[in-house]
Amino acid sequence: MIKKLTKTEVTQKLKRLSGWKMVKGRNAITKTFKFKDFMQAFGWMTAMAIYAEKKDHHPEWFNVYNTVIVTLSTHDSGGVTNLDLDMAQEMNKKK
């Protein structure tokens, strides 16, 4: 099992991840991504789905038109792990 990070560790690492924040009342991180249109949002989601499948680590996300709200948490570990932070970094790079 992958080690869950402490709240202090997550807070420190989020300083290097633009736009990501802790979810209130939950051990998870979230970010809202805005795109030009639905096709751009869906293309990004497709690229991230391929990445997630390769890593065997899947995001929670919600999409309406050009907006994608992402929440990351490693359910098996009960909170945020380095898997989530790596995925957040990849999502920022591909945006």
C-alpha positions, 0 to 999 in steps of 0.5 A, a space after each residue: 500500500 502506498 503511504 498516505 501523506 500528512 496534511 503538512 506534507 500535502 500543504 508543502 507540496 501543493 505550494 509547487 502545484 498551481 491551482 490545487 487546494 485541499 478539499 474541506 472535510 476530506 483528505 483529498 486535493 482539487 482543482 477546476 480546469 477551464 478550457 476554450 470549449 468542450 472539445 478541448 476539455 474532452 481532449 484533455 480528459 482523454 489524454 488524462 484518462 490514458 495517463 491514469 490507466 497507465 498509472 492504474 490511478 484514476 481521478 474523480 472528475 466532473 465535466 460540464 462543457 468547458 469546465 472539468 473539476 478534478 478531485 484526487 485521493 488514493 482511496 486504498 491509502 485513505 487520503 492523498 499520496 504521491 500518486 495524487 501529487 504526480 497526477 496533479 503535476 501531469 494534469 497541470 503540464 497537459 493543460 
